Amino acid sequence: MCCDISFTANLSTLSDYFPNLEFDEDVELNSDTSVHINGHAFTAHPIVYRNRTDQQLHVHMMEWGCIPYYIQNEMQFLRQRTSMLNARSERILNDPTSYWFKIRERRCLIPVSGIYEHREIRGWSKKVPYYIKMKEAPLFFLPGLYSVAELPDLNTGELIKRFSFTMVTRAANNLMQQIHNSGNNAGRMPLFLPIDLAHEWLGNLNMERYRHLLAYEMPDYALDYYTVYTIRGTKPHPEQKQKNEPYIWTKLPAINTNNLLSC
């Protein structure tokens, strides 16, 4: 499961990628916690989407972990919500029984500076965290889907609209297969798209183009990667650095670069 991201860019830079982007009133970013955002906390993140009322691109705060529009009791859904952090690309158009099929036209983009993923090393008790980003890109966008549910406020009982999102994942490229190499979702990665295809993701897609975008595999050479210190728990970095800064793990077997695509 891909559930750890980082967003360290200034919110205003989103407009550099999407001119005329409208920021909704509640949009904000906590720079102290955005270096590492864990999906399991179901926290809100600034998401780019096309507003259905005015058809303009907006930035809106949405919670990570989709809440289906038919849910009426949030507390009863909490255990299932973890399974809604990611949407497998293969199910969006091919599985009519899937919730992702139902909201396939509610596409959005998740702005990130990078993602985190863990690599298992044979004989090691702990997995090694990696930071992965697009080369020479301080900010890029991961495709997602969003949902809107009307749920009662737990304090006042008033019905409020809750926007939530999921991250689209696909089969990993050669690099990410070596990093995300264990667990129930081993061999998966977020659907990375170059900026031109990210723009297209928010447009009017026919089925042929939709399938094309879902099948896109980001080449290994387009990604930078390095190891970081632990991102789990509250243990501080031994050198008092941020969680997304490089950290050397001694005796770590190198990634096999022979299988990676070169430009």
Summary of the structure (lengths in Angstrom):
residues: 263
radius of gyration: 18.4
end to end distance: 28.2
largest distance: 58.8
contacts: 762
relative contact order: 0.17
helix: 21%
strand: 30%
